[in-house]
Amino acid sequence: MPTNPSEPGRKPQGLWGRLFGLRRPAEPPEPDVMPTIDMEPSRPTPASQELPRLSEDLQPEAELVRPEEAVPEEVSPLEAAVLEVEGIAPAEPIAGASATFAPAQPCAVCGAIRVDQLKYCLECGWMFYGDQPENPVQLPTAQTGNGTDLAGRYILREVISRRGPITRWSASDARGQAVVVVEGPTVSKAAPPEDEDHVILGEPVLDDPEATGIDLDAPGSPTGWPSPAWEQRILEKADHPSLPRVVERFEHNGRNYLVEQVPPGQSLWDAWDEPAHEASQRYEWLAQIAGALTALHAAGAIIEGLRPDIVRIGDDGQAVLFDLSDMLPLPVPPGAPIQATLYTAPELVFDPVHADARSDLYGFGAMLYALCLGRELTEMDFERQGVPKPFVLLFPDAHPGLARIIMKTCTREPHLRFPTEEAARSDPTGFQELIHSLRALGRCENYGRLDVAAWTTTGMVRTNNEDAYALLHASGSQQDDMADRLVVLLADGMGGYEAGEVASAMTLEIVRRHIVHDSQFSALTGDAVVLRDGFDAAACRELFVRALRDANQQIYTLSRKPGSGKRGMGCTAEVVYLDGRRAVGAHVGDSRVYHYGRGKLTQLTRDQTLVNRLVELGQLTAEEAENHPRKNELQQAVGGQPGLDPQTYVADLRPGDWLVICSDGLTNHVDGEVLAEMIQRADSAEMCCRRLVNLANLQGGTDNCTVVVVRIS
């Protein structure tokens, strides 16, 4: 739950305190010595003064002139100037009129006493919400049902919340399954109110339209709210899978009960942090909740404060808004109890009767903000009420799509939220545009952007470089989708001068030709980069194997050609495809591919050497293999034999992961522990790649060294 904004002892550092350095007003006298003075009789404060400007849509039709308000005698000239800025001028007292001061209202943040009717605290700038509503929401403390048996059908556990005459219980049914029980008074027959706009809150009216003459099923009608019957009608009209399913409604001992199902699963807090859940799943849950809110709007209701703890992710992957304690009718009736939490839209606090469906956009954005922070919101996350600290200043590296959604929802001014001008033509609530943006973000975040670097060196001993590499990289976007596609080719030649480099170059050219002529890799030749769920990993592996076998056949034939001088030439080969979500590769020889993720380094390839095979058979230890005289003797190489059987693999990638593709010129000098440390210390793929190549040379550089580093960002 959100924290209490009151923090005793907190140093004032708000707007007025910073700008003017105002002193704290004197503490009010004790009630038993409260003085009386002659002053102008109290007059109601105009609505224009009570409501700070939120947007042009919320302003009254005619401009209201603020009447003069009494200013306490102890106000300093500087404070009086502030009052004048606020539109409150001193008034002359009326002789013979007397009034008694009401207890002063302290600021919830710094404890300073409220001066007259100022809407802002003079010390810290906190905004006073005004008087408490007639029927406030009552949050339980340690109230429990003590396992109370309800009609032999349900066991009441704990009170979730109270709003007016409605009590909401967490409970379980006869099978032990969790449910929510909504308890309210039994509706009695009575004459309908003369004016539907002034329904007495907390006094339910008839469920029977014929008896009242009122259409209780009219969308947006507050009639009957709050009551179990009203909530049942809203849920039945909304009929959305992300809203609770009504189990039954019944009367017992003069009380009315509505039972709602609680799906098995985990809270949104826990599910959001679960590493196994991909970005597309997380944002699909949010899209489902946004869809549920859209259905509620059509049925005539909104949610005052949307928080992660009232959302449950079912075992079937469906997000459910299972706690409807904060559900309000739309339009919001005058005097409705507003909880006014940090997740509540400002217009619901200051002008609830003018609030519309876009109020739920603010709560939605606040919930997403909290999920990004990994904790409940506190007043320290806000510059002032309804104005959170800019998300992009806290998370400058955030996905731009995510930052845009938060800035278009969690903002004080309703006209700055969704929808944009064009989308408003079809959906003025903005929720259809929000759902579209969430799903587009899920697709984009599922495919991390690729930070790529590659370097090669002859080393400190060799004369020429027989290694070769090639990068086929394409990046692009279409509408709301963005993607990177990358193919890495690396070959380490063998066979001596004017032989090893020929095999490496031929292998890269032949494999490249196979890839660019395949339809799956059309993005690498200028076609659309963005491919939605159309990539076939199995077909990719088959293509790589076919390309390497073709290269093997051509190089083997050339090496055996009389007079060619290329006998014995060949090379190792690595072919790796990456799209930010997965890596698909094919491998021949003893070059390597490493995957680093979540602090763990994993070798994706298996060295196809005689010594490594002896280690796998248990005939050698890893330590003995490092110093074995035949450690570089390959069992497979491109061009070495008429037949070839490449190893293939598929690896899942996540943002923050790294891939290192390298020849044995690196691994002969840098072990896995040092490699992991170099990755951890690097800020970019370029930094990591250069450091690894230089380290190999520093350690002796006995062979050519080629390194390709890819960071998924």
N, C-alpha and C positions, 0 to 999 in steps of 0.2 A: 504494500500500500504506500501511497505517497507520504512523505514525512511531514510532520507538523511544521508550518512556516515559522512558528514562534521559537526563537532561540535566545533565551535570556542571556544578557551579558555580551551579545554580539556588538562589535564596534560599529556605530553608524557610519556608513560610507556611501549613502545614496546620492540622488541627484541634487536635492537642495543642500544637503550637508557638504557636498563637495564644492558646489558653486558659491555658496554664501557663507558657509561656516557658522550657521545659525546655532544659537544656544538652545539647549533643551528647555522647553517650557516648564514652569514650576509645577511641582506635584500638586494634585488637587487636595483640598482640605478633607479631613475625615468627615464621614457622613453626619455624625452627631453635631458637628459645628459648621455644617454647610450654610453659608450666608445667603440671604435673599437681598435682591436689589431691585430697584425700579428700572424697568426696561420695556422696550416695545414688545407687545404680545407676539408670541411665536407665530410664524406663518409657514405654510408648507413650502418646501424647497421645490422649485420648478424642475421638471424632468430634464430640461436642457442643461441644468447645472449638475444633476446627478449622473448624467451619462457623458463620459469623455468621448471625444470624437473618434469613432471607429471607422466609419466609411460614409460616403455620401448617401448610400442607401439607407442608413440608419438615422439620418437627421430628420427633425420634425419639418413638416411642410412650411410652417411660418416661423420666422425668427422670433424667439422669446427674449424679452428684456429681463435681465436678472434683477430682482428687488434687492434693496440693501439689507445686509445681515449685520447683526450686532457683533462687535469685536470686543473681546475681553480687555479690561483696562490695562492689564499687565503686558500687553503686546508691545514689543519694541518698535521703533520707527522702521527698522529694516524688515521686521516681520509684517508690519502693516503694509509695507510696499509690496511684499509677496502676496498678501491678501488682496491688494488692489489688482495685481496681475491676474489673480484667480477670478476677479470679478466680484469680490466681496468688499464693499465699502463700509466704513463706520456709519452707524446710524445714531441719531439723537435719541436719548431715552425719553419715554413718555411719563410725565409726572403722574403719580398715583397708581401706575401699573406695576405689578410685582410678579416675579416668577422665580422658581427654584431651579438651580442648575441640576441637570441630570448627571449621574456619575460619568466622569470623563472616560472616553474610549482610548485605550493604549494601542500603540502600533504593534502589530504582531511580530515585527522583525527586530526593532531596536528598543521598544518599550516606551518611546516618547509619547506624551499625551497629545491626543488629537486636538488641534486648535479649531474651535468653532465647527464649521461645516466643510472645512477643506477636504478635498478628495485625496490629497497627497500628504504624506507625513513630511513635516518640515525638516526632520533630521535626516532621513534616509531615502525619501521619495517613494516609499511603499504606498500603494493605493488602498484606501479604505473601501471595503465592499458595502458598507451601510448596515442597516438593521438586519437581524436574523429573519428568515421567512417564517410565515405562520406555521407551517408544518415541516420543520427541518428534517433532513435525513439523519437518523441516529445510527451511528456505527456501534456495534456491540463491543464490550470489553471482555469480560469473562463469563458471559451468559451462555449457558448450555441447556440442552433439553434433558440432560441426564438419562439419555436412552429412553425417553418417554415413548410409550406405545400409542400410536395414533390409529384408532379404530381397528386395531389388530392387523393393520396393513403396512404401516411404515413406522420406523424408529427415528424420532427426532434427535439430532446430535447437537448442533450448535447453531446459534443465530448468525446469519450472514450479514443482514442489515435490516433496518426499519425505515420506512418512509410513510409518514402519516399513519393510517390504520393498518398498513401492510407490514407483515413480518415475513422474512425469507429465511428458511431453515435449510441447512445441509442435513440430509437424512439418508436412509437406506431402505430398500423394500424387503419383502420376505425372503428373497434370494440373496440378500446382502449386497445388491447392486446399488451404487450411489445414485441418488436423485436429489432434486431441489424441490422443497415444498413451500408454496406461496400461501400464506395464511391471511385472511381478511374477514371482515364482518359479513354476515349473511345479508343479502340485499333484501330490503323490505319494500312493499308496495307503497308508493307515495306519489303525490301529484308532481308533475314535472315542473321545474323552475320556470318562471316567466321569461327569464332572459338566459339563453344558453351560454352567453359570454361570461356569465357570473355564476358558474356552478360552484357550490361550496365544496372546496377541496376536502377530501377525507370523508365525504358523505356519499357513498355510492347510490346511484339511482337504479331504477328497474332494469333488469335484463330484458324485459318484455316490451318491445317497441309499441305494440298495440295498446298496452296499458298506459304508457307515458305519452304517446304521440310523438316521440322523438326517434329519429333514425340512429340507433346506436352503431350501426355498421357503416355510417358515412365516414369515408377516409378523412383523417385529421380531426375528427370530433373528439374533444377531451371528455365527453360525457361518460361517466362511469369510472373515471380514473381518479385515484388508483384503486384497483380492485382485481382480484383473480380473474373475474369475468372479462374485464377489459384486456388484460394481458393475454388471455386465451384467444380472444378475437384477433388481436394483433398477430399472434404467432400463426393462427390458421390462415389469415389473409396473406401474410408474408410467404409462408410455405417454402422455406429455403433450407437446404441441407446443412448450412452453417449456423442455423438457429436451433434451440432446443426442441426436441419432440415432446408434445404434450402426451403424457401417459393417461391422465384422467383428471376430472374435477368432481368434487363431491362436497356435501355438507356434513358436519359432525358437531354435535353439542353447540348448535347455534353459531358455528363458524364456517366459513367458506374456504375450501382448499383446492389449490391447483398443483398438480404434480408434474414436474418436468424431468426428462431423462438427462443424466450426465454421462457422456460417452467415456469409456475406458481409454486411457492414454496418458499423456504427460502435458504439463503446462507449456505455454508458448515460450516462457523463459528457458526451460530445460531443452526443449526441442530446438530452439534457435541456436543454442551453443553446442549441440551434438555434432561432432566432426563428420559423422557419416552422412549428414544431410547436405545436399548440394544447394547452391544458390537458387537454382530453379525451383526446388522444393520450398525453400523459405519464402520466396516471393509469391509462389502460388498460394501458400497459406494466407498471406496478406491479401491477395486478390480475392480469395474466397470470403474473407471477412468483409472486404469492401463490397462484395456482392450481397452479403447478408444485410449490410447497412442500406444498400440500395433497395432491397426488398422491404425493409422496415419503413423507409421513407414512403414507399408506395402505399403501405398499410396505415401510415399516419403516426409514426413514432421516430424518435432519435435516441441516441445513447449520449448521456451527458459527458461521461468520462471514460474513454476507451483505454484500457490498460492491459499489459501482457498477462497479468494474473487472472483475468476473467476470460481468457481464451485457452482452450484445450485442443491439443492435436490428438485426434483419435488414432487408434491402432490401424485404422484403414487409411490414414493420411489425410483425413478430412478435418479442417479447422472448424471449431464450433465455439460460438460466443455463448457460453453456458450460464453465465451469471448476468441477469438482466436487472440488477438492483437499480442501475442508473438510467433505466428506460423512461423517457418522458413522452407525452403526447405532442404531436405536431399539428397545428401551431401550439406553442407552449402557453398554457393559460396564465392569467395574472396571478401572482402570489405563489406560483409553483415552487416547491422547496428545491433550491439549487445547492449542491454540495460544495461547489467552488473550489475544486482541487486544481493542481497544476496541469491536469489533463483536460480541464473544462475550457471551452471556448470563451473568450472575454465577453462576447455579446450575450452569452447565456447568463453571465453574472450581472451585467449592467443594463441590459435591455432585452430580457428573454422573450417578450411578446413579439419582437421583431426578428428573432432568430429563425433560421431556415435550415435546410438539410446540410448546408455548407458548414454548419457548426461541427458536424461529425468529421469533417476534413481536418479541423484543428486537432481534435482528439486522436484521430488516426495518425497524424504527423507526430504528435507528442509521444504516442506509443512507439512509433518507429525510431524516434530520437532516443528513447529509453533503451530500446533493444541495441542500438549502436553503442550506447554508453555501457551497456551491460549491467545496469542498475536502475532503480527507481529514480525519477526526476526529483530534484530538490530545488528550493528557491535560489540556490547558488548557481543553478544552470540558466537563470533568467536575468536579463538586464532590468526588467520590471515586469509587472503582470502581463501575461500574454505575449511577451517579447523574449523568446529564448535567445541565448547567446548564439551568434552565427555558427551554424554547423561546420561550414568550410574552414573557419578559423581553428576549430578544435580538431578537425580531420582534414587537413589540406590535401592529403593523398586519396581521399575518398573517391569512389566511382562517381563521375559527374552526373550520371543518371540518378543515383541515390541522392546526391546533394540536391538535385533539382526537385525531386519528389518532396523532400523535407521542406525546402523553401517554398513550395507551392501548396503546402498543407499547414504546417505549424507556423503560421504567421498571424499576427494580431488583426490585420485588416482583411475582412472577408473578400474584398474585391481583388486582392492579390493572390488568393488561392485558386485552385482549379475551379472552373474550367477556363481555358484560354478563350479568346474572343471567337475563334472559329468553331471550337468544340461546343461553345455555349449554345449554338443554334440547335443542336440536337439533344443536349443534356445540360440544363442550367445548374444541376447539382454538382457537376464536376466529377462524379464518381466513375462514369464510364471512361473518361480520360485517365483517371487514376488507375483503374484496373488495367487498361492498355499499357500504361507506363510501367506498372509493376511487372507485368509479364515480359515486356521487352527488356527490362533490367535483369530479370532472371535469366533470360537467354544470353545476354551480354556477359554477365558476371560468371556464367557457367563456362565461358571460354575466356581464359585469362589472356591478357596481352603479352606478347613475346618480346623480351629484351635479349638480343642476340649479339654475340661477339665471337670472332675467330682469329687465331694467330698461329703461325708456323715458324719454325727455326731450323736451320741446318744442324745446330748443335755445336759443340766445342771440339769434335773429333773428325766428323765427316767432311768431305769436300763438296758434295752436291746433296740436294734435298730430293729424296725419292717419294716423300709424302705429297699428297694432294687432297684438296677439299673443295666442295662447292656448296653454296647455299641458294636454295630456291625459296624466296620469301615474298609473300604477297599479303598486304593489309588493306582493308577497305570496309565500307559500310553501305548499307541500303536501308533507307528510312530509319527505323529505330534499332537496327541490328548492326553490330560491328564484329569483325573477326580477323584473326591472323592465321595464315597457313604457311607452314615451313617444312621444307625437306632438306635434311643435312646428308651430304655424301662425303665420306672420308675413306681414303685408301692409303695404305702404307706399303710401298713397293719393296721388292726383294729381287735379287738376281744379279746385282752388280751394276757397274757403270753402263749407262745407255740401255738398261734393261728394266730395272725396278720402276723408274719413273715412267717408262712407256706403258707398263702394265697398269700403273695407277691412273694415268691419263685415259687410257682406253676404257678402263672399268667405269670411270665417272661419266665418260661420254656415252657409252652404251646404256648404262642405267638411266641417265638423264633422258635419253631419247625415248625409252619405254615409258617413263613417268609423264612427260609432257604430252604424249599422245593418248594418254588414258583420260577418259571423261571425268573421273573423280578428281583429277588434278588440273582441270581446265582453268581454275583460278590462277594458276602459276603462269598461264600463257595469255592473260589479259581478260579472261571472262570474269563473271561475278565471283568475288571472294567469299561472300556470305552464302553458306550452304546450310539450310535448316534441316538437321536430323537426317541428312542424306548420305552420310559417310558410312561406308561398309568396311569395318576393320579387317574382316576375313578376306575380302577381295583385295584389300591393300597388301596384306601379307603374301597372298598368292602372286600379286604383281611383282613385288620385290624379289621373291624367289625366282620367278621366271626371268626377270631382268639380270640377276646375278648369274644364273645358269647360262644365259646367252653370252654374257661377258666371259664367263669361264671357258665356254666352247671356243670363242673366237681367239682368246689369248692363248689357249692351249694349242690351237692349230697353228697360230703364228710362231709360237716358240719352237715348234717342231719342224718348221719349214727349213729345208736345207739352205744354208748360206745366209740365213737371217741374222745370225749372231745373237739371237735372243733366247737360246735354249736355257731353260731353268728359270725364266722370268715368271713373276706372279705378284700377288699383293693380297693383303688383308682388305676387308671392306666392311663399312658400316653404312646402312641406309636407314634413316630415321625420319618418320613423319610426325609433326606436332601441330596441334591446333589449339593449345591452351587448356584442353580438357583431357586429352589422351596422347600417348606416344605409341606409335606402332613401328617396329623395327625388324630388320634382318641383319644377320651378323655372320662373318666368316673370318677366322683367324684369331689373333690375340690382341687386336685393338679392343677398346672397352667403351661401354656406355654405363654411366653412373646416374642414379636418381637420388636426389637429396630432398627429403621432406619430413617435416615435424621432428627435426633434429636427428634423423636417421639416414645414413648413407647406405644405399643398396646397389650392388652391381647387377645390372640387368642382363649382361651377356656372360657367357661361359667361355673361358680361354680354350680354344681348340688346339691344345699342345699335348705332347706326349707326357710331360711332367704333370700337367694338371689332371690328365686322365689317371695317372698313377696315384695322385692324391685322392681323387674320387673313389678309386678302388681300395683305398686304405693302405697302399703299399709305401707311400711316402707321407710325411707330415708337411704342413705348410712351410715350416721353417726349413726343412730339408730341401723343399722344392725351390726356395729362393736362391740357393747356392748350387743347384744341380747343374752339371756341365751341359746338359741337353735341354735346358729350360726354354730355349727359343726355337726348338724344333717343332714345326707346325704339323698337325694332322690334316688340316684342310687349308687351302689357299685358292684364290681365284687364279686359274691357269695352271695349277699344280697337277691336277688329275683330270681324266676325261669327264668324270662325274663330280657333282657338287651337291651337298645337302646343307643349306644354310640354316642356322638357328633363327627362329622368329619369336617375337614377344609382343605383348601389349601391356602398357602401364597407365594407370589413372593418374592424372595430374590435377593439382589444385593451386590456386593463387598462393605464391610464396615458395613453391617448389623450384628446384633447379635440376637441369640435366647437363652432364658433362660428357662429351664424346671426344675421345682422345686416342692417339697412337701409343704404342708401348714405349716410345721415347719419354713419355711423362711417367707412366706407371713403373718403369725401371728405377726411377729415382724418388718418386713421391708415393707414399703408401696411403691407404684409406683414411687413417687418422689425421694425417696432415692435410689431405684433400678436403675433408670435412671442415677442418679448422679454417682453411683458406676461404671456403664458401661462406662460413659464418661471419668472417671479418669483411667480406666484400660488400660494397654498396651498389654495385652494378655488375652486369655480365662482362663489360669491358675491363673493369678493375680486376675481377677474378681471373679472367683469361690471361691477361698480361702477367699477372703475378705468378701463375702456374708455369708459364713458359720460361720466365726468368728464373724461377726456382729450379726447374729441371736443368738449366744451364749452370746454375750455381752449384748444383750437386754433381757436376761432371759432364753433363751433356754428351753422353757417349753415343747418342743416336739422334736422328731427326725427330723432332717433337712437334706435333700438331694438336691443338686443343680448340674445341668449339664449346662455348658455354651458352646455355639458354636459361634465362630466369623468367618464370611465369609470374607476372605482376598483376 
